[in-house]
Amino acid sequence: MNTSTNEMPFKRLTPDSKILPFDCGNPDLTDYLFSSAKADMKKLLSVTYYLEAEGKTVLFFTLSNDKIAEITQKGGEPLFSKSFFRKIKDKFGRAKHRSDYPAVKIGRFGVNTEYQATGNHWGSKTLDFIKYWMITNNKTGCCFITVDAYATAVGFYINNGFKFLGEKERKGYETWRKENPDFRNGNINDDIPTFAMYFNLLSLIAD
């Protein structure tokens, strides 16, 4: 897949879209595409894009507006420390009094099991496309990409340049890894948690 933003390889989901067979191995993600994606689109909560080939849906992802804010909370507690937010501010020089920064959120992201681990890197190429799409002819301000990554997918996002949104998220993931050392073999103790992560789009823009 060419990651050039000159050509849009993905289709945008519409009320009339007929979704071809798809299974990413995660029942929640698979069910979302067939059962909830159109409803969320109608409610203006997110937009879904998908790729088709060989009579199948290869992958899909959803995007919605988000922000990284000093008062962002998760579970009733600050998502990250004030020192972490100061590091975010430092990336923007003189924007000292700003309390939040715009982001785009990847709400759902799934790759068909038939296209996983094939050597074609469908997931990574799609993330690259999204990154460069967000900084090319931007229609709105967007400094970051955020995602609540399933624990089983955290390594994938780390390999693609994403970082944890603070120490609490990083430590939470490390604890989960210790409790689920064989998760790659499908041996998972409980429901799979998610961990907040971000990618800094400024890292793609030359000074």
C-alpha positions as CSV (number, residue, x, y, z in Angstrom):
1,M,0.0,0.0,0.0
2,N,1.4,3.4,-1.0
3,T,1.3,5.8,1.9
4,S,1.4,8.8,-0.3
5,T,-1.4,11.3,0.7
6,N,-1.9,12.2,-3.0
7,E,-4.1,9.1,-3.4
8,M,-6.6,8.0,-0.8
9,P,-6.5,4.2,-0.7
10,F,-9.3,3.9,1.8
11,K,-13.0,4.1,1.4
12,R,-15.1,6.2,3.8
13,L,-18.0,4.3,5.3
14,T,-21.4,5.6,4.3
15,P,-24.9,4.5,5.3
16,D,-25.1,2.5,2.1
17,S,-21.7,0.8,2.3
18,K,-21.8,-3.0,2.1
19,I,-19.1,-4.3,4.4
20,L,-17.3,-7.3,3.0
21,P,-16.3,-10.3,5.2
22,F,-13.9,-9.3,8.0
23,D,-12.5,-10.8,11.2
24,C,-9.5,-9.3,13.0
25,G,-9.4,-11.9,15.8
26,N,-10.8,-9.4,18.3
27,P,-14.6,-10.0,18.7
28,D,-15.2,-6.5,20.0
29,L,-13.4,-4.8,17.1
30,T,-15.0,-7.1,14.5
31,D,-18.5,-6.6,15.9
32,Y,-18.0,-2.8,16.0
33,L,-17.4,-2.6,12.3
34,F,-20.6,-4.5,11.5
35,S,-22.8,-3.3,14.3
36,S,-21.8,0.2,15.5
37,A,-19.6,2.0,13.0
38,K,-22.5,3.4,11.0
39,A,-24.4,4.4,14.1
40,D,-21.4,6.3,15.5
41,M,-21.0,8.0,12.1
42,K,-24.7,9.1,12.1
43,K,-24.3,10.5,15.6
44,L,-21.1,12.4,14.4
45,L,-19.0,10.5,17.0
46,S,-16.5,9.1,14.5
47,V,-15.7,8.5,10.9
48,T,-14.7,5.0,9.6
49,Y,-12.4,4.2,6.8
50,Y,-11.7,0.8,5.3
51,L,-9.7,-1.0,2.7
52,E,-11.0,-3.9,0.5
53,A,-9.2,-6.5,-1.6
54,E,-9.9,-10.0,-2.9
55,G,-13.6,-9.8,-1.8
56,K,-12.7,-9.0,1.8
57,T,-12.3,-6.1,4.1
58,V,-8.5,-5.9,4.7
59,L,-8.6,-3.4,7.5
60,F,-10.5,-0.5,9.0
61,F,-9.9,2.4,11.4
62,T,-12.0,5.1,12.9
63,L,-11.1,8.7,13.6
64,S,-12.6,11.3,15.9
65,N,-11.5,14.6,17.5
66,D,-9.5,14.5,20.8
67,K,-7.2,16.6,22.8
68,I,-4.3,16.2,25.2
69,A,-5.3,18.3,28.2
70,E,-3.7,19.1,31.6
71,I,-6.9,18.1,33.3
72,T,-7.5,14.9,31.3
73,Q,-8.7,12.2,33.6
74,K,-9.1,8.4,33.4
75,G,-10.8,6.5,36.2
76,G,-11.3,9.6,38.2
77,E,-7.5,10.3,38.5
78,P,-5.2,12.6,36.5
79,L,-4.0,10.7,33.4
80,F,-0.5,12.1,33.7
81,S,1.5,14.3,36.0
82,K,2.0,18.0,35.8
83,S,5.6,17.4,34.9
84,F,4.5,15.3,31.9
85,F,2.3,18.1,30.7
86,R,5.1,20.6,31.1
87,K,7.1,18.4,28.7
88,I,4.2,18.6,26.2
89,K,4.2,22.4,26.5
90,D,7.9,22.6,26.0
91,K,7.4,21.1,22.5
92,F,5.5,24.3,21.5
93,G,7.9,26.9,22.8
94,R,6.0,30.0,23.9
95,A,2.5,28.4,24.3
96,K,3.0,28.5,28.1
97,H,-0.6,29.3,29.1
98,R,-2.4,26.8,27.0
99,S,-4.1,24.0,28.9
100,D,-4.8,21.6,26.0
101,Y,-3.6,20.7,22.6
102,P,-5.7,19.3,19.7
103,A,-5.4,15.7,18.6
104,V,-7.1,13.1,16.4
105,K,-8.1,9.9,18.1
106,I,-7.8,6.4,16.5
107,G,-10.9,4.9,18.2
108,R,-10.9,1.5,16.5
109,F,-8.2,-0.1,14.3
110,G,-8.4,-3.7,13.1
111,V,-6.6,-5.8,10.4
112,N,-8.2,-8.9,9.0
113,T,-6.5,-12.1,10.4
114,E,-5.8,-13.2,6.8
115,Y,-3.6,-10.1,6.3
116,Q,-1.8,-10.2,9.7
117,A,1.8,-11.3,9.9
118,T,2.1,-11.6,6.1
119,G,5.2,-9.4,5.8
120,N,3.3,-6.7,4.1
121,H,2.9,-4.6,7.3
122,W,-0.6,-3.5,6.6
123,G,-1.1,-2.0,10.1
124,S,2.2,0.0,10.1
125,K,1.6,1.3,6.6
126,T,-1.8,2.5,7.6
127,L,-0.5,4.3,10.6
128,D,2.1,6.0,8.4
129,F,-0.7,7.1,6.1
130,I,-2.7,8.5,8.9
131,K,0.3,10.4,10.3
132,Y,1.2,12.1,7.0
133,W,-2.5,12.6,6.1
134,M,-2.9,14.7,9.3
135,I,0.0,17.0,8.5
136,T,-0.7,17.3,4.7
137,N,-3.1,20.1,3.8
138,N,-4.6,20.0,7.3
139,K,-8.2,20.9,7.5
140,T,-8.0,21.5,11.2
141,G,-5.3,22.0,13.8
142,C,-3.9,18.6,15.0
143,C,-0.7,18.2,17.1
144,F,-1.0,14.6,18.2
145,I,-2.6,11.2,17.4
146,T,-4.0,9.5,20.4
147,V,-5.2,5.9,20.9
148,D,-6.4,3.7,23.8
149,A,-4.4,0.7,22.7
150,Y,-5.4,-2.8,23.7
151,A,-2.6,-4.3,25.9
152,T,-2.0,-6.9,23.2
153,A,-1.4,-4.1,20.6
154,V,0.8,-1.8,22.7
155,G,4.0,-3.3,21.2
156,F,2.7,-2.5,17.7
157,Y,2.1,1.1,18.6
158,I,5.5,1.5,20.3
159,N,7.2,0.1,17.2
160,N,5.4,2.8,15.3
161,G,6.6,5.7,17.4
162,F,3.8,6.0,20.0
163,K,4.5,6.7,23.6
164,F,2.5,6.2,26.8
165,L,0.4,9.2,28.0
166,G,2.3,9.4,31.3
167,E,3.9,7.1,33.9
168,K,0.6,5.7,35.2
169,E,-0.1,4.2,31.8
170,R,3.4,2.8,31.3
171,K,3.5,1.2,34.8
172,G,0.0,-0.2,34.3
173,Y,1.1,-1.9,31.1
174,E,4.3,-3.3,32.6
175,T,2.2,-4.8,35.4
176,W,-0.2,-6.4,32.9
177,R,2.8,-7.8,31.0
178,K,4.1,-9.5,34.1
179,E,0.7,-11.0,34.8
180,N,0.3,-12.2,31.2
181,P,3.8,-13.3,30.1
182,D,2.3,-15.7,27.4
183,F,-0.3,-13.3,26.0
184,R,1.1,-13.8,22.5
185,N,0.0,-17.4,22.7
186,G,-3.5,-16.4,23.6
187,N,-3.0,-17.1,27.3
188,I,-4.6,-14.0,28.9
189,N,-5.9,-14.0,32.5
190,D,-8.7,-11.4,32.3
191,D,-10.4,-9.0,29.9
192,I,-7.8,-7.1,27.9
193,P,-7.3,-3.6,29.2
194,T,-6.4,-0.5,27.2
195,F,-3.6,2.0,27.7
196,A,-3.6,5.6,26.5
197,M,-0.8,6.4,24.1
198,Y,0.1,9.3,21.7
199,F,2.2,10.2,18.7
200,N,3.7,13.6,18.3
201,L,3.0,14.9,14.8
202,L,5.6,17.6,15.2
203,S,8.3,15.0,15.0
204,L,7.4,14.6,11.2
205,I,7.8,18.3,10.5
206,A,11.2,19.8,9.8
207,D,12.0,23.0,11.7
